[in-house]
Amino acid sequence: MARRYLYLAALRWIARDHQVAEWYRRKVQRDGGLKGKAIIALMRKLTRALWHVGRGERFDAAKLFHREAAAMAA
């Protein structure tokens, strides 16, 4: 059940956040068109972020991506 919600959250994250969508597009391209692999990578990033949110930190998607990726998306 948790995996299903992480999957749906990752899809919505791709659709709504331009930085995430750009990272996803480049990841798919880098992996030879394997979209599932990129979605799982985003699910893992989201899981790490949720762990920190559970510890009281504010959610910040920019912390999940390298600074170079953030600069390229902007």
Sequence and secondary structure as in RCSB ss.txt:
>XXXX:A:sequence
MARRYLYLAALRWIARDHQVAEWYRRKVQRDGGLKGKAIIALMRKLTRALWHVGRGERFDAAKLFHREAAAMAA
>XXXX:A:secstr
 HHHHHHHHHHHHHHH HHHHHHHHHHHHHTTS HHHHHHHHHHHHHHHHHHHHTT    GGGGS HHHHHHH 
